[in-house]
Amino acid sequence: MKLMKKYLTWLCVIVLVVSAMSICVAADEVVRYEAEDAVYQESGMSSRDNALIGFKNNPQAFATFTARSGNGGQQTVKVNYSADGDAKLTVLSNGKKAGEVALAKGENQVAEIAVTLTAGDNKIVLWNEYNTVQEELKIKSIEVEGTQYPAIEAFYQAWSMSFDASHAGYSGSGFVAGFFMNCGSHIQFTVDVSADGEYDVTVGYACGNNEAKGQPAKFGIYVNGDKQKDTSLKPGQQWNNYLRKTEQLTLKKGTNTITYWYEDTSVAAAPNFDYIEISPKGTATDEDPYVKTVEELIAEHNKTVLPFTVTPNKGMTMEAEDALWVMGDPFKSVGVVTEHSGYTGTGFVAGLWCNPGSGVDFPVEVMKAGTYALTVRYANGANPAAVGIYVDGQLLEKYDFVSSGGWSNWGEFTIEIELTAETTSVKLLSEQGEGDFGINLDSVSLSPLEVDEPVVEPTEPGSEAASEENPDASQTPSEKPTEPTKPAATTPNSGSTNVEPAVDYTLALLIAVAVLIPIMAVVAILLAIKLRPKKD
């Protein structure tokens, strides 16, 4: 019996140790929350009849008022509105949650809420945080200390945000886009933690340099409605360079909301949000991979480019992704992408938008001088864009490339140009001073119209004519050189793989052991009892 008690004591110790180990592993777990599963404002808002509309079925919709207080302290804010149904809005005052204001159904209604203000200007936000507005709601104004502040003069998010998956390298099924030049846009994650305390909160994101010119995007981080700190998300060089930024945030046990607000658009930078990760304090690491500059990417690509042979007997199409890329603004990317459908080849060249001096240079070898039809295949989803066409560096003319009806609708533009046997370059450049527009360039085609003299087509190798006119028929020029094989790193959308968290089976194994040991102990006890010698 003593032996059995000793055995059971040790068994209990083992079970407790295994359970403690299981709890430690769980506490060290890194949990990832995908941005596509978060909540963000999917529709823009607008004004109508001197009121602000767009809250209905629009989670995260908001209006920000700037109201002045003479004395500060606790004040009553009156909300003037009309509603087709009952609703609630979260109220923030200078980054702190003041509570929720209940809005009853009816016309020309007034609701009140007590908030704490400071002397001077205050930011008061009416926020559809929990998507409680299911019917039409018109916010007309707020009143603070007897002063009316019209809603049509408030700040609100007019542009929508959306799910996207056009830039490779993301985690999960995609990312959330729409922050660019969209002040007030935000994304809210709902997370769970096992205890009160500080945690590492890491955001995974991508941010192309472009208009940012190397400057970071600035976000305010709100936990459960209260602002805890600001963070800066620096740009990568391309939209498929995914980076990480960690801040330590204080969370409460159980469910928390973490909201990233894009509050400052003084810098024209806005990232795509991929995910956030929650991990124990001091355990997260930020990835800061070397990001190639635009100059390096373009130089690597241009090393692979071979001239296109232009024949006088039939047309030749040259893909923009196989030509030389010309950089304009040193912070803006020029390269091949596949974001919009309908292109030929392996993609199209983008980066000419708002980027004077950028473009594509087609190196050519002209067999016979003459007149050729130059046809440019392009897409333009905005206003006409001025593009200069150059032959051997000499500007022929600036042409307006009108809208093609959308970025996935491809149009054609054709002119006649003169090429000589010495011509080596046909170049298209976005022109400076002609508006903030540009095109996506798919390809150009050169078709002979008139040549200086007729040309006899090269005959098949091995024929009598071939042996007489060309003793080494293998040296006849091909109509188009072999397509160069570009390394993955030469294109802006290559070289990335999906980032998924590593699978760790330690916790499952320990739980299995913790369950099996008691079962085995019970079986052993039953066997011991059964096999114990019976007393007379």
VMD Tcl script that draws the C-alpha trace (Angstrom):
set ca {
  {0.00 0.00 0.00}
  {2.88 2.37 0.80}
  {4.38 1.61 -2.59}
  {1.10 2.44 -4.28}
  {0.85 5.80 -2.42}
  {4.39 6.67 -3.42}
  {3.61 5.77 -7.03}
  {0.49 7.94 -7.03}
  {2.42 10.85 -5.47}
  {5.06 10.79 -8.20}
  {2.34 10.46 -10.82}
  {0.66 13.63 -9.54}
  {3.99 15.49 -9.63}
  {4.58 14.46 -13.24}
  {1.08 15.55 -14.25}
  {1.55 18.96 -12.59}
  {4.93 19.52 -14.27}
  {3.57 18.62 -17.70}
  {0.55 20.88 -17.14}
  {2.83 23.77 -16.11}
  {4.96 23.24 -19.23}
  {1.82 23.30 -21.36}
  {0.74 26.60 -19.79}
  {4.20 28.15 -20.43}
  {4.14 27.15 -24.08}
  {0.66 28.62 -24.47}
  {1.87 31.88 -22.89}
  {4.74 32.09 -25.39}
  {2.49 31.52 -28.39}
  {2.59 34.01 -31.27}
  {-0.90 34.67 -32.63}
  {-1.40 36.20 -36.07}
  {-4.55 38.11 -37.09}
  {-4.98 38.66 -40.84}
  {-5.96 42.14 -42.06}
  {-8.58 40.72 -44.43}
  {-10.42 39.40 -41.35}
  {-10.29 42.78 -39.58}
  {-12.90 45.56 -39.81}
  {-12.42 48.65 -41.97}
  {-14.58 51.25 -43.71}
  {-15.58 49.68 -46.99}
  {-17.70 52.58 -48.31}
  {-17.09 56.29 -48.48}
  {-19.31 58.95 -46.89}
  {-20.78 62.14 -48.32}
  {-22.94 65.17 -47.51}
  {-26.54 65.69 -48.53}
  {-29.16 68.27 -47.52}
  {-26.68 69.96 -45.16}
  {-26.10 66.68 -43.32}
  {-23.48 63.95 -43.31}
  {-24.65 60.54 -44.54}
  {-23.03 57.15 -45.09}
  {-23.12 55.58 -41.62}
  {-25.74 52.97 -42.57}
  {-24.27 49.43 -42.72}
  {-20.83 51.01 -42.95}
  {-18.65 49.68 -40.11}
  {-15.98 52.11 -38.89}
  {-17.59 55.12 -40.61}
  {-16.89 58.30 -38.63}
  {-17.05 62.08 -38.52}
  {-14.43 64.22 -36.76}
  {-15.40 67.66 -35.46}
  {-13.03 70.36 -34.20}
  {-14.83 72.09 -31.33}
  {-13.55 74.86 -29.06}
  {-14.02 74.93 -25.29}
  {-13.45 78.01 -23.19}
  {-12.82 76.39 -19.83}
  {-12.28 72.70 -20.54}
  {-13.34 70.03 -18.06}
  {-16.49 67.97 -18.36}
  {-18.90 69.40 -20.91}
  {-22.09 68.27 -22.61}
  {-21.94 67.58 -26.34}
  {-25.28 67.71 -28.16}
  {-25.69 65.73 -31.38}
  {-28.33 66.99 -33.84}
  {-29.52 64.31 -36.24}
  {-32.36 62.48 -38.02}
  {-32.60 58.69 -38.02}
  {-34.85 56.08 -39.61}
  {-34.04 53.66 -36.79}
  {-32.37 53.44 -33.40}
  {-28.57 53.46 -33.42}
  {-25.48 54.02 -31.28}
  {-22.21 55.77 -32.05}
  {-18.96 55.62 -30.10}
  {-17.72 59.07 -29.05}
  {-14.00 59.88 -28.81}
  {-12.67 63.07 -27.26}
  {-9.04 63.90 -28.06}
  {-8.20 60.25 -28.56}
  {-10.02 58.97 -25.46}
  {-13.27 57.03 -25.50}
  {-16.00 59.08 -23.84}
  {-18.66 56.38 -24.23}
  {-21.55 55.73 -26.58}
  {-24.33 58.11 -27.56}
  {-27.77 56.55 -28.15}
  {-29.63 57.89 -31.20}
  {-33.40 57.33 -31.20}
  {-35.51 57.06 -34.32}
  {-37.05 60.34 -35.48}
  {-36.60 63.62 -37.33}
  {-34.64 66.57 -35.95}
  {-33.56 64.75 -32.82}
  {-31.02 65.79 -30.17}
  {-28.86 63.37 -28.15}
  {-26.46 64.35 -25.38}
  {-23.27 62.87 -23.97}
  {-20.84 64.14 -21.31}
  {-17.22 64.36 -22.43}
  {-13.99 65.72 -20.99}
  {-12.52 68.59 -23.01}
  {-9.43 70.75 -22.76}
  {-9.37 74.53 -23.03}
  {-9.03 75.41 -26.71}
  {-9.59 73.16 -29.72}
  {-10.77 69.57 -29.23}
  {-11.22 66.64 -31.61}
  {-14.62 64.99 -31.14}
  {-15.29 61.85 -33.17}
  {-18.63 60.15 -33.84}
  {-17.67 56.60 -34.78}
  {-19.75 53.64 -36.02}
  {-17.33 51.33 -34.22}
  {-19.63 48.35 -33.75}
  {-21.72 48.75 -36.93}
  {-24.88 49.59 -34.99}
  {-26.34 51.90 -37.68}
  {-28.73 49.71 -39.68}
  {-31.00 52.45 -41.04}
  {-30.43 55.82 -42.67}
  {-28.74 58.30 -40.31}
  {-28.14 61.98 -41.02}
  {-25.75 63.83 -38.69}
  {-26.51 67.54 -38.96}
  {-24.25 69.14 -36.34}
  {-22.89 69.00 -32.82}
  {-23.19 71.71 -30.20}
  {-20.53 72.51 -27.58}
  {-21.01 75.32 -25.06}
  {-23.73 76.90 -27.19}
  {-21.74 76.83 -30.46}
  {-23.00 74.82 -33.44}
  {-20.49 72.89 -35.59}
  {-22.07 71.74 -38.90}
  {-21.41 68.14 -39.93}
  {-20.74 69.15 -43.52}
  {-17.65 70.99 -42.22}
  {-16.46 67.96 -40.25}
  {-13.79 65.61 -41.50}
  {-14.83 62.17 -42.76}
  {-13.47 59.36 -44.91}
  {-14.79 59.87 -48.42}
  {-12.90 57.00 -50.07}
  {-13.49 53.32 -49.59}
  {-10.98 50.70 -48.48}
  {-10.85 47.19 -49.87}
  {-9.35 43.71 -49.87}
  {-6.57 43.24 -52.42}
  {-4.15 40.52 -53.48}
  {-2.29 42.13 -56.39}
  {1.17 42.28 -54.77}
  {2.79 38.92 -54.00}
  {4.39 38.05 -50.68}
  {1.39 38.62 -48.39}
  {0.28 36.38 -45.54}
  {-3.14 34.71 -45.63}
  {-5.32 35.38 -48.66}
  {-4.39 39.03 -49.26}
  {-4.13 42.45 -47.64}
  {-6.19 45.61 -47.03}
  {-5.53 48.62 -49.25}
  {-7.00 52.10 -49.53}
  {-5.03 54.18 -47.02}
  {-3.21 56.24 -49.65}
  {-4.10 59.95 -49.31}
  {-7.15 58.83 -47.32}
  {-6.73 60.62 -44.00}
  {-8.86 59.15 -41.24}
  {-8.93 55.68 -42.77}
  {-8.30 52.97 -40.21}
  {-8.41 49.24 -39.58}
  {-9.54 47.51 -36.38}
  {-8.41 44.09 -35.13}
  {-10.14 42.15 -32.34}
  {-7.63 40.12 -30.30}
  {-7.67 37.94 -27.19}
  {-4.97 37.61 -24.53}
  {-4.77 35.41 -21.43}
  {-3.71 38.05 -18.89}
  {-3.43 41.80 -18.26}
  {-0.08 43.31 -19.23}
  {2.20 44.58 -21.99}
  {2.52 42.67 -25.23}
  {4.55 43.00 -28.43}
  {2.14 43.94 -31.22}
  {3.72 43.64 -34.66}
  {2.11 44.93 -37.84}
  {3.09 43.32 -41.16}
  {2.72 45.72 -44.07}
  {3.99 46.84 -47.47}
  {4.50 50.42 -48.62}
  {5.91 51.43 -51.99}
  {8.20 54.44 -51.90}
  {6.68 56.45 -54.75}
  {5.28 59.78 -53.52}
  {6.53 59.09 -49.98}
  {10.09 59.94 -51.06}
  {11.54 57.84 -48.28}
  {9.39 59.28 -45.47}
  {7.35 57.02 -43.15}
  {3.56 56.91 -42.84}
  {2.26 57.99 -39.44}
  {-0.46 56.08 -37.58}
  {-2.14 56.46 -34.20}
  {-2.70 53.17 -32.33}
  {-5.89 52.91 -30.27}
  {-6.56 50.10 -27.79}
  {-10.20 49.63 -26.78}
  {-10.96 53.12 -28.11}
  {-8.20 54.96 -26.25}
  {-5.08 56.15 -28.02}
  {-1.92 54.56 -26.58}
  {0.81 55.75 -28.91}
  {1.88 56.80 -32.42}
  {3.88 54.66 -34.79}
  {5.71 55.26 -38.07}
  {5.74 52.72 -40.90}
  {8.66 53.34 -43.22}
  {8.31 52.61 -46.92}
  {9.98 49.77 -48.76}
  {11.09 50.28 -52.33}
  {8.33 48.20 -53.92}
  {4.78 47.23 -53.02}
  {5.84 43.58 -52.65}
  {8.50 44.34 -50.02}
  {6.76 43.25 -46.82}
  {8.11 44.76 -43.59}
  {7.33 44.50 -39.85}
  {7.03 47.13 -37.13}
  {6.58 46.28 -33.43}
  {5.15 48.44 -30.64}
  {4.54 47.41 -27.03}
  {0.88 47.89 -26.09}
  {-0.98 47.39 -22.82}
  {-3.86 44.92 -23.19}
  {-6.44 43.66 -20.74}
  {-7.27 40.02 -20.13}
  {-9.82 38.75 -22.63}
  {-10.99 40.60 -25.75}
  {-9.38 43.84 -26.95}
  {-9.71 46.03 -30.04}
  {-6.55 47.44 -31.65}
  {-7.16 50.16 -34.22}
  {-4.60 51.79 -36.51}
  {-5.75 55.29 -37.57}
  {-4.08 57.03 -40.51}
  {-4.16 60.49 -38.92}
  {-1.45 62.45 -40.74}
  {-1.33 62.76 -44.53}
  {1.36 65.44 -44.56}
  {3.51 62.60 -45.92}
  {2.10 60.97 -49.05}
  {2.77 57.45 -47.83}
  {0.19 54.84 -46.94}
  {0.88 51.15 -46.44}
  {-1.14 48.07 -47.30}
  {-1.93 46.19 -44.05}
  {-1.17 42.47 -44.13}
  {-1.57 41.26 -40.51}
  {-0.78 41.92 -36.86}
  {0.88 39.49 -34.45}
  {0.51 39.37 -30.67}
  {3.44 37.91 -28.71}
  {4.91 38.15 -25.18}
  {6.72 41.40 -24.38}
  {10.28 41.54 -25.70}
  {10.03 38.47 -27.97}
  {9.10 40.01 -31.34}
  {11.72 40.86 -33.94}
  {11.28 43.28 -36.81}
  {12.51 42.22 -40.22}
  {14.55 44.86 -41.95}
  {15.64 43.19 -45.18}
  {17.85 44.97 -47.63}
  {15.58 46.64 -50.16}
  {17.04 47.36 -53.56}
  {16.74 50.90 -54.82}
  {14.90 51.78 -58.01}
  {18.26 52.44 -59.66}
  {19.50 48.94 -58.77}
  {16.35 47.22 -59.97}
  {16.32 49.07 -63.28}
  {20.07 48.57 -63.82}
  {19.73 44.81 -63.22}
  {16.83 44.56 -65.63}
  {18.44 46.67 -68.35}
  {21.48 44.37 -68.40}
  {19.23 41.61 -69.75}
  {17.78 43.61 -72.66}
  {18.71 42.77 -76.27}
  {17.88 44.89 -79.36}
  {14.80 44.14 -81.44}
  {15.42 43.53 -85.14}
  {13.05 45.55 -87.37}
  {12.52 43.98 -90.79}
  {11.08 45.77 -93.83}
  {8.84 42.85 -94.80}
  {6.50 42.34 -91.86}
  {5.47 43.90 -88.59}
  {7.27 43.36 -85.29}
  {5.76 43.62 -81.77}
  {8.01 44.50 -78.85}
  {6.83 43.94 -75.28}
  {7.47 46.81 -72.87}
  {8.69 44.40 -70.17}
  {11.49 43.27 -72.53}
  {12.70 46.81 -73.31}
  {14.86 49.24 -71.35}
  {13.19 51.01 -68.43}
  {13.85 54.72 -67.92}
  {13.63 56.16 -64.41}
  {12.21 59.64 -63.80}
  {11.71 60.50 -60.13}
  {14.41 58.66 -58.11}
  {11.82 57.54 -55.55}
  {9.25 56.16 -57.99}
  {9.28 52.59 -59.24}
  {9.26 51.78 -62.93}
  {8.81 48.14 -63.79}
  {6.63 45.26 -64.88}
  {3.42 44.44 -63.02}
  {0.38 42.24 -63.69}
  {-2.25 43.95 -61.56}
  {-4.70 44.62 -64.42}
  {-5.85 41.97 -66.88}
  {-5.76 42.04 -70.66}
  {-2.04 42.61 -71.22}
  {0.10 40.67 -73.69}
  {3.38 38.99 -72.86}
  {4.26 38.56 -69.19}
  {2.89 41.89 -67.93}
  {3.01 45.61 -68.59}
  {5.23 48.47 -67.46}
  {3.83 50.82 -64.83}
  {5.36 53.73 -62.95}
  {4.80 56.52 -65.48}
  {1.93 57.93 -63.39}
  {2.85 61.40 -62.02}
  {6.44 60.58 -62.91}
  {7.90 62.99 -65.50}
  {10.87 61.63 -67.41}
  {10.00 57.99 -66.81}
  {9.32 55.66 -69.68}
  {10.39 52.76 -71.86}
  {13.21 52.68 -74.41}
  {13.03 50.09 -77.21}
  {16.52 49.36 -78.62}
  {16.22 48.45 -82.31}
  {18.32 47.25 -85.24}
  {16.79 48.49 -88.50}
  {17.52 46.38 -91.58}
  {16.22 48.95 -94.10}
  {15.45 52.65 -93.78}
  {11.89 53.74 -94.45}
  {8.52 54.76 -93.10}
  {7.00 52.60 -90.39}
  {3.71 52.64 -88.52}
  {4.34 52.82 -84.77}
  {1.41 51.44 -82.75}
  {1.46 51.81 -78.98}
  {-0.76 49.51 -76.86}
  {-1.54 51.20 -73.54}
  {-4.09 51.62 -70.77}
  {-5.22 54.87 -69.20}
  {-8.06 55.00 -66.69}
  {-7.88 58.74 -66.07}
  {-7.38 62.04 -67.91}
  {-5.30 62.38 -71.09}
  {-1.58 61.87 -70.44}
  {1.16 63.62 -72.40}
  {3.75 61.18 -73.77}
  {6.79 62.20 -75.79}
  {7.95 59.88 -78.60}
  {11.66 60.00 -79.35}
  {13.78 58.46 -82.12}
  {17.47 58.31 -81.28}
  {16.92 60.85 -78.54}
  {15.20 63.41 -80.77}
  {11.65 64.35 -79.73}
  {9.19 63.84 -82.57}
  {6.24 65.34 -80.69}
  {4.28 65.19 -77.45}
  {1.06 63.27 -77.89}
  {-2.02 63.07 -75.69}
  {-2.82 59.46 -74.80}
  {-6.53 59.72 -74.02}
  {-8.41 57.49 -71.60}
  {-8.84 53.91 -72.77}
  {-11.92 53.51 -70.57}
  {-10.23 51.87 -67.60}
  {-6.94 50.40 -66.41}
  {-7.93 46.94 -67.69}
  {-9.11 48.31 -71.05}
  {-6.30 48.48 -73.56}
  {-6.27 51.05 -76.35}
  {-3.99 51.74 -79.31}
  {-2.29 54.87 -80.58}
  {-0.67 54.90 -84.06}
  {1.60 57.39 -85.85}
  {4.04 57.20 -88.78}
  {7.75 57.52 -88.08}
  {10.90 57.53 -90.21}
  {13.67 55.05 -89.32}
  {17.15 54.93 -90.84}
  {19.59 52.07 -90.93}
  {21.44 53.86 -88.13}
  {18.39 54.11 -85.83}
  {19.04 52.41 -82.50}
  {16.26 53.68 -80.18}
  {12.52 54.34 -80.10}
  {11.59 55.80 -76.73}
  {8.34 56.81 -74.99}
  {8.58 59.16 -71.99}
  {6.06 60.70 -69.61}
  {6.39 64.45 -70.13}
  {6.89 67.03 -67.38}
  {4.49 69.90 -66.94}
  {1.60 68.18 -68.64}
  {-0.52 67.19 -65.62}
  {-0.30 64.54 -62.94}
  {-1.15 61.62 -65.16}
  {0.44 58.73 -66.97}
  {-0.16 55.44 -68.76}
  {0.50 51.75 -68.35}
  {2.50 50.59 -71.37}
  {1.97 47.08 -72.77}
  {3.83 46.96 -76.11}
  {4.72 48.75 -79.33}
  {4.51 47.45 -82.88}
  {6.47 48.59 -85.95}
  {4.97 47.80 -89.36}
  {6.67 48.78 -92.66}
  {4.83 51.24 -94.90}
  {7.53 52.32 -97.35}
  {11.16 51.24 -97.49}
  {14.05 52.63 -99.54}
  {14.43 49.54 -101.74}
  {12.91 46.07 -102.01}
  {14.49 43.35 -99.99}
  {14.73 39.69 -100.91}
  {13.65 37.45 -98.07}
  {16.47 35.23 -96.80}
  {16.02 31.72 -98.19}
  {16.09 28.53 -96.19}
  {19.55 27.34 -95.13}
  {20.95 24.68 -97.45}
  {19.34 25.98 -100.65}
  {21.36 26.93 -103.72}
  {20.48 30.61 -103.40}
  {21.47 30.57 -99.77}
  {24.86 29.05 -100.55}
  {25.54 31.64 -103.26}
  {24.31 34.80 -101.53}
  {25.17 33.82 -97.98}
  {27.97 31.29 -97.65}
  {27.30 30.98 -93.92}
  {23.50 30.82 -93.73}
  {23.64 30.36 -89.97}
  {24.66 34.02 -89.66}
  {21.42 35.44 -91.12}
  {19.79 37.87 -88.65}
  {16.73 36.58 -86.85}
  {13.53 38.58 -86.91}
  {13.58 38.84 -83.13}
  {16.31 37.85 -80.70}
  {15.74 35.12 -78.20}
  {13.69 36.38 -75.27}
  {16.06 37.18 -72.40}
  {15.60 35.23 -69.19}
  {15.23 37.79 -66.44}
  {16.28 36.90 -62.91}
  {13.41 37.03 -60.43}
  {14.86 40.04 -58.59}
  {14.73 42.26 -61.70}
  {10.99 42.81 -61.64}
  {9.11 44.65 -58.92}
  {6.59 41.83 -58.44}
  {9.02 38.92 -58.27}
  {11.21 37.39 -55.62}
  {8.55 37.17 -52.93}
  {6.90 34.19 -51.33}
  {3.92 33.99 -49.05}
  {4.89 34.37 -45.42}
  {3.12 31.86 -43.20}
  {3.81 31.27 -39.49}
  {5.77 28.09 -38.77}
  {3.71 25.15 -37.46}
  {4.75 24.10 -33.94}
  {3.39 20.81 -32.59}
  {5.03 21.13 -29.15}
  {1.87 22.24 -27.40}
  {-0.25 19.44 -28.92}
  {2.38 16.86 -27.94}
  {2.54 18.07 -24.35}
  {-1.24 18.07 -24.03}
  {-1.36 14.52 -25.38}
  {1.26 13.45 -22.83}
  {-0.66 15.22 -20.04}
  {-3.81 13.29 -20.99}
  {-2.16 9.90 -21.54}
  {-0.23 9.81 -18.24}
  {-3.34 9.93 -15.99}
  {-5.02 7.29 -18.16}
  {-1.99 5.05 -17.90}
  {-1.89 5.68 -14.14}
  {-5.51 4.61 -13.71}
  {-4.89 1.47 -15.75}
  {-1.82 0.67 -13.62}
  {-3.78 1.16 -10.40}
  {-6.59 -1.10 -11.58}
  {-4.09 -3.80 -12.56}
  {-2.33 -3.49 -9.18}
  {-5.59 -3.88 -7.33}
  {-6.61 -6.86 -9.44}
  {-3.26 -8.59 -9.04}
  {-2.91 -7.85 -5.31}
  {-2.83 -11.16 -3.33}
  {-6.06 -11.89 -1.51}
  {-5.94 -12.19 2.28}
  {-7.34 -15.37 3.94}
}
mol new
graphics top color blue
foreach p $ca { graphics top sphere $p radius 0.5 }
foreach p [lrange $ca 0 end-1] q [lrange $ca 1 end] { graphics top cylinder $p $q radius 0.2 }
display resetview
